Amino acid sequence: MAGATVPPSAWQSRRARDLLRILVVRRGRPVPRGELCELLWPDDDPSRTGHRLSVLLSIVRGVLDPDRVFASDHFLVTDAASVALDVTHLRVDVMEFLGAVTHGRRLLARGARAEARTILAAAVRDYRADVFSDEPYADWASALREQARAAALRMLADAPPVGGKRRRRRGLPAPPAGAGPVRRAGAPACRCAPW
């Protein structure tokens, strides 16, 4: 909302929030409407869920554009067969994190260690929790969650050492014992904000 993170209190429906999350996982690729309905209402009659999906799309549009400044297809691109999130108009923290890790690793490969350290330290600082950590059993979330975890681990492994210490780097915490990536409690694991 005007460049701000969408707070949980803005959602009228948990399923509307889940719809946006599923679309985030797909990163702008169209998702068939039938698949969305199956993911959101797995036990319901498909003939009844099409209308529910339309209602959720309206809620998501209202959350992303509460003042209705933009055209209805600015954030959500829909047709009779599919729905897609227009990621060029949103800032999604997990996508920014993955981009920052990729950029930092490229800088390391080119030998720009100081710049890479700055980029990677900012990325690890922003990686507060697993993606959709409040949905640990949602199959639709697992691929992006695992990709972010793997990126965090690669980032920690590839970060240039400071002061000769390979295990602990300034600004880059050591991985938690028995866990995947760096985790910090209390912050949302995926935030969306309109540009």
Secondary structure, 3 states (H helix, E strand, C coil): CCCCCCCHHHCCCHHHHHHHHHHHHHCCCCEEHHHHHHHHCCCCCHHHHHHHHHHHHHHHHHHHCCCCCCCCCCCEEECCCEEEECHHHEEEHHHHHHHHHHHHHHHHHHCCHHHHHHHHHHHHHHCCCCCCCCCCCCHHHHHHHHHHHHHHHHHHHHCCCECCECCCECCECCCCCCCCCCCCCCCCCCCEEEC
